[in-house]
Amino acid sequence: MLKEPKQVLVVGAAAATVQPIVALLQGQSDVQVSARVTALRPLAEILSAAPTTDVVVVCSNDREIGDLEALAALDPAKRPAVIVCGSLTTPAAMRTVVRAGASDLLAELPSSEELLTAVARAPRRALANGAVKPRGSLTVVMGAAGGAGSSFIACNLAHLSAAVIKKRTLLIDLDLIYASQAQFLALKPSRGIAEAAQQVANLDAVALDGYVTKHRSGLGLLARSEGTYLHEPVDPEAFRSVLRVALEAYETVFVDGHRWLDALTTVTVAEADHLVLVMEQSIAHVNNMAQLYRILTQQLGVTSERIVVVMNRYDKHAAVQPDMVVKAVGCREPFKLPNMYALALDSTNTAIPLFEMDAESSVTRGLLALCSQIYGTEPPEPNGIFRRTLAALSTRSHA
């Protein structure tokens, strides 16, 4: 059965920049192209009137980034795939490209092959019946400083999502050197992020499964493959495509990102629904958190509603308390995660997630409450569900 042609909309501030791009796409059997000049009508209105658009190609430059800003303001789950054609060189323009979720940045007039490859690689927005594709929820977890415990929290949030809340969940580890998530879960991926990114042109939800390693809880892990140590970085736009396929295949995706906002983390932040920023109760962590929060909200366009600040290993007697963080950072009241360092250390050393080690502990309950806050749901009642889930996990591990 032949696929429906992709609906491609070419937009720009002037007809002179739009028409050459349209000419490159016309006559292609797998593309149905239309064009609009945004000087005549705002892009938001144009997209609202064209709900089946799969890909929007934006003709832009450093002085004309209004269309990209309009796309950046849209809910990532509701905007089509974005390709940018133009000469964009300023930091402000490049930040807007990232915030708009662009999957490719091409020359002002790319070759026909470059443009068609970019369109083919871009994910579809609509199903055959015209309904909007369901998209999973994406949560990025980052620490304000080293040792904050963000990787451990990311692992256990993802495990709770899969084991307790029963969502189809994927955990992505962006540490392509040390790959701590595989250690936390006692997994040895044979293939991973780099291999998936290399095959992105042929990647779909079914193919992605071949690069994911499964934990006994049902949690999937996409990380660095065992025995490989990358010297060449993963292409950020290829990774963006991998991420979007993952969001089609999974109900929820957790990403263990980097506080220094490398290329892969920045791409992920642009797509994210939620960001969990982890800190400890120290002045250094407060200062780092304030800087990270400013970069995310002022430069990358992340709204404060999408951010949850977590005070890990919370001590009510510490010098730094939540009200100080709210004042210094400008965030909402931080989520306080109890301090059970010995239990967390045992969990790390034995590669057994906290829920499997001690489902009734205060830190496990705290993480479950945090997970539920991210989803906007009430935490499940512990009586019964913990025992049933642990029994099921025990059965799987001894099968």
Buried (B, 14 or more C-beta within 10 A) or exposed (E): EEEBEBBBBBBBBEBEBBBBBBEBBEEBEEBBBBBBBBEEEEBBEBBEEBBBBBBBBBBBBEEBBBBBEBBBBBEBBEBBBBBBBBEBEEEEBBBBBBBBBBBBBBEBBBEEEBBBBBBEBBBBBBEEEEEEBEBBBBBBBBBBBEEBBBBBBBBBBBBBBBBBBEBBBBBBBBBBEEBBBBBBBEBEBEBBBBBBBEBBEEBEEEBBEEBBBEBBBBBBBBBBBBEBEEEEEBBBBBBBBBBBBBBBBBBBBBBBBBBEBBBBBBBBBBBBBBBBBBBBBBEEBBBBBBEBBEBBBEBBBBEEEBBBBBBBBBBEEEEBBBEBBBEBBEBBEBBBBBBBEEBBEBBBEEEBBBBBBBBEBEBBBBBBBBBBBBBEEEBBEBEEBBEEBBEBBEEEEEE
